[in-house]
Amino acid sequence: MVWKSKLHVGENTMASWLTHAFLAGALGTDQPFHIRTTRFWVFSIFCSIVPDADVLGYAWGIEYSHVLGHRGLMHSLCFAFGLGPVKK
């Protein structure tokens, strides 16, 4: 398995976990100041990155098109609604 970082703009370029975290941070600044605690920032960035953890399945032979593959279950509304209550 080869991990490559694509820093150039091209037809195969995708957003990375870093850009997901950056966007979460940028959108979080729109929240009222009293809400922006350390817990808020950690949870916001965690929630933006965790759906892409499904790429780890490639190491176990889970294919892209499998329900547990990339853009499968972890990219669903069910997963998002299940992750939401974790904050409380």
Secondary structure, 3 states (H helix, E strand, C coil): CCCCCCCCCCCCCCCCHHHHHHHHHHHHCCCCHHHCCHHHHHHHHHHHHHHHHHHHHHHHCCCCCCCCCCCCHHHCHHHHHHHHHHHC
